Amino acid sequence: MNQLQPPDEFPFPFSPYDIQKDFMRNLFLTLEKEQLGIFESPTGTGKSLSLICGALTWLRAHNEHHKAELMRKVQGNENVIDDDDGSDWFTAATKRREEQEQLRRYQQELQVLEKQEQRMQALKERQQVIKRSKVKKIDDEFEELFRDLQEVRENVRRELSSTGGGEMLSPDELMLLLDDYDSDEEEGSKYENEEEDDGCLKIYYCSRTHSQLSQFIREVQKTIFGDDVRVISLASRQNLCVNEVIKKLGNMTLINEKCLDLQRGKKSQATKCESNGTTSKKKCTSSGCPYFQQSAVKNLADQLLLEVQDMEQMVVLGSKIKSCPYYGARYAIKDAQLVVLPYNTLLHKGTREACGIKLKGNVVIVDEAHNLLETISNVHSVIVSHRQLCGAHAQLSQYSRRYETRLSPRNLLHIRQILFFINALIKLLSGGSKAANSLGSNAFSSPSTSSNASQSQIFTVSKFLCDTLTDNLNLFKLVQYIEKSKIAHKLHSFSQHFEGSVGIHHEQKPESSMKSSTSSFLAKMASQKPVQRKAKENVQPAVSEVKKIHEPEAEEEEILLGSPLMQITEFLRALLHCTEDGRVVVNVGSTHRKSSVKYLLLNPASHFHDVVSQCRSVIVAGGTMRPVSEFREQLFLSAGADPSRVHEFSCGHVVPGEQIMPIALTKGPTNVTLDFTYQHRGDPKMLDELGRVLVNTCTVVPGGVVCFLPSYDYEQRVYSHFTNSGVISRLSAKKRVFREPRKSNELDSVLSDYAKTIHLTASNATGITGSLLFSVVGGKMSEGINFSDNLGRCVVMVGLPFPNTHSPELKEKMEFLNKYLPRTDGKPAGSVFYENLCFKAVNQSIGRAIRHRNDYASILLLDHRYCRLSSIQALPEWISRHVHQCVKFGQAFGFLRKIKRP
C-alpha cells in the first residue's frame, strides 16, 4: 500500500499556528508509518486540538485509502484469476488457489466495511424516526421489569418451600453460596456478546482525569469531526451510573459492588443516607437493575455512536431513555472510531479486557503523559493494610463456618488456602514469622528517632513467599479460583447480609479480633435469622466512635466497606509477575493500624509491552516531556520496541520570548548564597533571606505570585518563621497571603478567594496589588491548575525538590535501573532517574503559568544550583533558552521590572 502524505491544510477550527501545523504533520506521518511517537507541546499551544485534527485527519484519509485499495485489489485479482499465463497445470492450479484465497480475504474485509457503513446509515435514518416518536414503549418496559422479576422471586420461594430436609435458607442467602468448583483447568476469557469481528480501526485517547476527558470531548465537538466521527467516552460507574439508589452510596467500591450484585439478580435494598454520613436500608425492592436491559442498552449504544457526547450528556440521555450509560458505552466500543478513556482502563490488562478493548492494529494516544511511567507503576503496585487482612480473614472464616456443609470439597480446600495465605501475612505484620524476625536487623528505619517510627524491609517475591511459608501454594490456581468462583463478590454480599456481625474495626491482636467477631457471628446465627437493620443501635455507636477518634483515616474506613478480599486478590495477582520486575515491601508500624504489605512494581515497561507490540502506533504527548530519553529507554525500548520505530517531536511556545522571564538567582538581597539543600534550608538566615526575596518580588510584580516549596512540612516551617519574624505582615501589605490546604475539599475555596482578591485589587488604591499563594511541589496545585494571566504573573521555585534519599522504595528502584539500563553520559541510570524526578516536578510547577499567546510571567528559580548548565538544560527548551543567570539580587530585580507586556 502506498504511504499517505499529510495534507497541505488540516481542518482546524481557526487558523493554526505554524507549530500546530508542524505538530499535526509529524503526528500524521508517525501514525502512517506505524511508529511510536514522543510529542512535546507546551501548555497553551493548543495541543489537544492538534492531536484531534492531526489524528482524525489521518484516520479519515487512511479509511478512504484502505477501502479504495481493497476495491482495486478485488478487481485486480478477479482479472488475474481469469488470465492464463501458460504455466504447467500444477503450478497454475496452486497459483490460482492462492489468488482465490487472497481474493476471498479482500472481499471479506470489504464486505465488513460496507456492512458497517450500511449499519451506520441505517442508524442515522432510524434516529430521525426516533426523534419524532414517543418513548412510551420504553417506559412501559421499564415498569414491567419490576413485575416480571417479582414473579420470578415468588416462584423461587414456592420451590424452596416445597423442598424438605436440611436447614432452610432464604432465597437471598442461597445466592451467597458458591457454585461447585470441580476444575482448575484454565478457560479462555469470556466477554458478553463478543464476536470474532474486532470492528473498525480505532484511536484510543487516554488522559489522566475525567474532567480532562470531558474537555477533550468538547474540543472534538468544536471541529468538523464532531459530525462524522463515531466517538465513545468510557468512565467509571461512579461517573456514569443513573440508578439513584446506587449513586447515593457515594463510594466507588460500594457502587461497583452493588452494580455487580444487581446484575447477578440479587435482591436490592434501597439505601438512604443518614445525616451522620452512614447508610440505612429501606424496605426491599425487586431484584436486578431496571436500567440494565439488553434492548435498552443496545439502543443507547446506537444513539451514542450517532452523536458525540461527553459524560454529562451521556448521563442525561441514559436517564431519559432509562438505560445504563456505563454499559451502553461498552457495547458501542466495537463500532466506535475514537474511544476516550482514563489511563487506568487502558494500562491495566484486566480492566482493559473486561471493557472489551482490543489493541491489535489500533492506535493509542496517551495525553498528559509526563508521569506515565509513575502511573503504570502505581496502577500495578498493590498495598494491603493490616486492617484489610484481618477483615478478610474474619469474613472468610465466618462464611466458611456458616456454609461448611453446603460447600463442595474443592471450594473448602481453596477457601482454606486463602485463609492460610492471609494468616501468613497477618503473622508477618504482627511479628510472628521468619520474615518479621529479620526486620530488626535488616529493616530500613524512618529518620525519626521517635518510638512511633516504622520499619520497612524489601523482599524479592521468591524470598517473601519462602519466608512466609506460602511458597507451597499454587498462586496461579488460587487467583484463578477467586476470579471464576467470584468469592470476593459473594463475601461482600455475605457481610452486607449479616451486617454488624463481621467486625473489622478492632484494634486488638488479629487472633483475638477474629475470635471475637466469629463468636459474635455464631451467637447471632443461633436464631437462624438474618441480622436486620434494627440492630444498628448496638453497632453504629462503635463505628461512629472510631471515625471520630481517627478522623484522618475516614477515607480508608470507607474503602474497607468494600470487600477486603478484592485487594488481597490484586496482591496475589501481582505476585504472579516476573520476580525481577517487582519487590514486596513490608512496613511494620508502631500499631497494627499503620502496618501494611505492598507489591512495588519496578519495571513499568513490562506492563506496557502489549500496548507497544500489538498497537499499530502509540503516541505519548505532554506539555513537558523532558527528559525524552526516559520515555525512549524505560518505556518503549524496555518494552521490546525497535529503536528505529521511535519518533520524537518537540515544538516551542506560541508566546514570544520577551514575554517569558526565567531567572536563576544565586544570592539574595543581603548577598547570602541561596542554598536550599536539606541540610541548610532550615537555617534561620536562609529563611530570612527567602523572606526578603519574596517581599521585594511582591513589591514589583502585579497580580498573583505563586511560591512553590518542596514539601508540606517545609511550607509549615517557612510560614511559622515568617509569622514570627514579621515577614507575613510585610507581605500582607502588598499581597493577601494564601496557603495550599492539605485537605482536598478546601482547595476550591482557597483558589476562589485567591482569584477573587486579585480581581478586586486590580484597580483599587489600598496598596494591595494581588495575592501570594504558598504551594507545594507535587501537591494539589502543582499539576492541573492553571494560573493564567493575572493569576500567575510570577512563579517562585524555592530549592530543588529532590525526593527523600532514605526511601527504601526509591533505593530499590535506583538499584534496579543501575542493573538493567545503560549509563547516560557516564552517570548510572539510577542517578539519572533520581535527578529526573526532581526536574519533572520543577517543570510541572513552573508550567502552571503562561497559558496562551498573550500571557506573560516571570519565573524565579531560587537556588545556586539552578545556575548549573545541567539544571538549565533540564528545563523545557522554550524556557531554558531564555534563562537569565543572576549572581546578585539587583540584577534579578531589574529583570523582574523589565518583562514585556503584550
Secondary structure, DSSP 8 states (H G I E B T S, - for coil): -------SS---SS---HHHHHHHHHHHHHHHTT-EEEEE--TTS-HHHHHHHHHHHHHHHHHHHHHHHHHHHHHHHHHHHH------HHHHHHHHHHHHHHHHHHHHHHHHHHHHHHHHHHHHHHHHHHHTS--HHHHHHHHHHHHHHHHHHHHHHHHHHH--SS----HHHHTTS--------------TT--S---S--EEEEESSHHHHHHHHHHHHHSTHHHHS-EEE---HHHH---HHHHTT--HHHHHHHHHHHHTT---EEEEE-TTS-EEEEEE--SS-TT--HHHHHHHHHHHHHS---HHHHHHHHHHHT--HHHHHHHHGGG-SEEEEEHHHHHSHHHHHHTT---TT-EEEESSGGGHHHHHHHHH-EEEEHHHHHHHHHHHHHHHHHTGGGS-HHHHHHHHHHHHHHHHHHHHHHT-SHHHHTHHHH-EE-S--STT--EEEEE-HHHHHHHTT-TTS-HHHHHHHHHHHTHHHHHHHHHHHTTTTS-----S-HHHHHHHHHHHHHHHHTTTS---GGGHHHHHHHHHHHHHHTGGGHHHHHHTTS-HHHHHHHHHHHHTS-GGGEEEEEEE-SSGGG-EEEEEE--GGGGTHHHHHHSSEEEEEES----HHHIIIIIIITTT--GGGEEEEE---SS-GGGEEEEEE-B-TTS-B---STTTTT-HHHHHHHHHHHHHHHHH--EEEEEEES-HHHHHHHHHHHHHHTHHHHHHTTSEEEE--SSGGGHHHHHHHHHHHHHHTTT-SSS--EEEEEEETTSSSSSS----GGGGSEEEEES-----TT-HHHHHHHHHHHHHS--BTTB-HHHHHHHHHHHHHHHHHHTTS--STT--EEEEEESGGGGSHHHHHTS-HHHHTT-EEESSHHHHHHHHHH----
